[in-house]
Amino acid sequence: MARLLGATSAGAILALCRSEAVAAALQAGAADAVPAPFSALELRSRAALALERARASAERERLAATVRALEACRALAPCLEPGEVYPVALDLVLGAVGASRGFALFRRLSAPQGDGIAFRGFREAEARALRVELVECKRVDLALFQDVRASRQGPALEALRAAGADARSLVAVPVRGAEREEGVIWIADDAVELGAAELRLVETIRQHAEAALRNAERYANAKERAFVDDVTEVYNARYLMSAADNEIRRAERYGNSLSVVFLDLDRFKLVNDSHGHLVGSQTLRNLSKLLLGEIRQVDTLARYGGDEFTILLADTSHEAALIVAERIRRRVEEHLFECPGAAPLRLTISAGVASFPEHGRSRVELLEAADKAMYRAKSLGRNRTCSAHELAGAEAVEGAARSV
C-alpha cells in the first residue's frame, strides 16, 4: 500500500510506500517514491524535488503549447486583405483551446459593404440567422470590446439565442488594426473551460492577428493609392474595371440589380482653353466632390479619363439609375463652379445609363452600353440623360460628338 502526497494533472507527485511497493507506485504515475523507513528530512527533500519536477514539467508543456501557437500563427502571414485575417484567426483561437464552435464578426470601415462574419461549428440555418442578427441588424457594437473576456450576457449572446444557437457564455477576443479595421472573435463552446494557460495562448494569437491586420491595412492602403486618380482623388479607370467585375459577380450570385452611369462634361475643352489647365483641374476636383455628395457610400465613382466619370450604382434598377443620373445632371447644371480671377463657371453634363443584365452581362458590354448612351445624349444636343434602351435601332453615334 502506498500513501500519495500531492497531485498534479499528470498524477501523484510523491508516494510513501513499503520498499516492495516502489515499482508499483512509479508505474501508477508517481513522480517519485520514498520507501519506508524514511526520515522527515529525506521526505522534505524528496517532496521539494518532486514539486520542482512537476513545475518544470508544467512549464515545458506551457512553452510547448506556446511554440505550437506561434507556429500556427504563420498561417496569418499570407493574409494581404484585412477581411482574410479574421477567419484565419478564428481557426487559430479555436484550435489553441480545443473549442469546436465560434464565430468572428468584423466591420471594415474602409470598404463599402465590408462587414463580414465567419462561422465554425454552426448548422447552416443557425449561421444564416446569426448573419441576419449580427451583420444586417448590427446588434453588436464592436468598439465596446477592448480585451479578452468571458461574459454570460450581452447583445452577442442575445443574437446567438435569437438565431437558435444557444450558449451559456461567450469568450470575446477583440482584433483591431491600426486604422479602420476592427472585429471580434467569439468562442461559443460551453464544453471548453479556459484557464490562465489557455487565455495566455489566446492573447498570443490575438497579438499576432492584430500585427497581421496592420500589415494588411498597409498593403490595402498602398493598393488603394495605386487606384486613385491624382487630379480628382476619386478612383481611376483601373479600379473601375476591377470594381465592375466584382459587382457583376455579386449581382449574378444574389440576383441583385446593378447600373452604370457614364458622365461627360459638355464642351469642357473650352474651360481649359479659356482659363488654363490649372483651373480645369480644380474644376474637375470640384465636380468630383459634387458627384460624391450625390451618391451612396456603397456606390463607386471613378474618373474614367479626361472629363469622363463613371458611377457604379449597386443594387439599383435601371429606372432608379435614370432618376439618379437626371438628379446629378440637374445638380451640375445649377451649380456655380468657382474660377479664381474670373466669374464662376456654369457647366453641364451628358449622361448615359445602362444596367445589368438588360444591357450587358459582362463588364465590357455594360460599360460600352452606358458609354454609347452617353454619346447619344451628346448627339441629341448635350445636357441630357439617355438610357441604353434608346440605342436599339438608333444610328451610330456621330464621331463629331466625341470631339467635344
C-alpha positions, 0 to 999 in steps of 0.5 A: 500500500502506498500513501500519495502526497500531492497531485498534479494533472499528470498524477501523484507527485510523491508516494510513501510506500513499503520498499516492495511497493516502489515499482508499483507506485512509479508505474501508477504515475508517481513522480517519485517514491520514498520507501519506508523507513524514511526520515522527515528530512529525506521526505522534505527533500524528496517532496521539494524535488518532486514539486520542482519536477512537476513545475518544470514539467508544467512549464515545458508543456506551457512553452510547448503549447506556446511554440505550437501557437506561434507556429500556427500563427504563420498561417496569418502571414499570407493574409494581404486583405484585412477581411482574410485575417479574421477567419484565419484567426478564428481557426487559430483561437479555436484550435489553441483551446480545443473549442469546436464552435465560434464565430468572428464578426468584423466591420471594415470601415474602409470598404463599402459593404465590408462587414463580414462574419465567419462561422465554425461549428454552426448548422447552416440555418443557425449561421444564416440567422446569426448573419441576419442578427449580427451583420444586417441588424448590427446588434453588436457594437464592436468598439465596446470590446477592448480585451479578452473576456468571458461574459454570460450576457450581452447583445452577442449572446442575445443574437446567438439565442435569437438565431437558435444557437444557444450558449451559456457564455461567450469568450470575446477576443477583440482584433483591431488594426491600426486604422479602420479595421476592427472585429471580434472573435467569439468562442461559443463552446460551453464544453471548453473551460479556459484557464490562465494557460489557455487565455495566455495562448489566446492573447498570443494569437490575438497579438499576432492577428492584430500585427497581421491586420496592420500589415494588411491595412498597409498593403490595402492602403498602398493598393488603394493609392495605386487606384486613385486618380491624382487630379480628382482623388476619386478612383481611376479607370483601373479600379473601375474595371476591377470594381465592375467585375466584382459587382457583376459577380455579386449581382449574378450570385444574389440576383441583385440589380446593378447600373452604370452611369457614364458622365461627360462634361459638355464642351469642357475643352473650352474651360481649359482653353479659356482659363488654363489647365490649372483651373480645369483641374480644380474644376474637375476636383470640384465636380468630383466632390459634387458627384460624391455628395450625390451618391451612396457610400456603397456606390463607386465613382471613378474618373474614367479619363479626361472629363469622363466619370463613371458611377457604379450604382449597386443594387439599383434598377435601371429606372432608379439609375435614370432618376439618379443620373437626371438628379446629378445632371440637374445638380451640375447644371445649377451649380456655380463652379468657382474660377479664381480671377474670373466669374464662376463657371456654369457647366453641364453634363451628358449622361448615359445609363445602362444596367445589368443584365438588360444591357450587358452581362459582362463588364465590357458590354455594360460599360460600352452600353452606358458609354454609347448612351452617353454619346447619344445624349451628346448627339441629341444636343448635350445636357441630357440623360439617355438610357441604353434602351434608346440605342436599339435601332438608333444610328451610330453615334456621330464621331463629331460628338466625341470631339467635344 
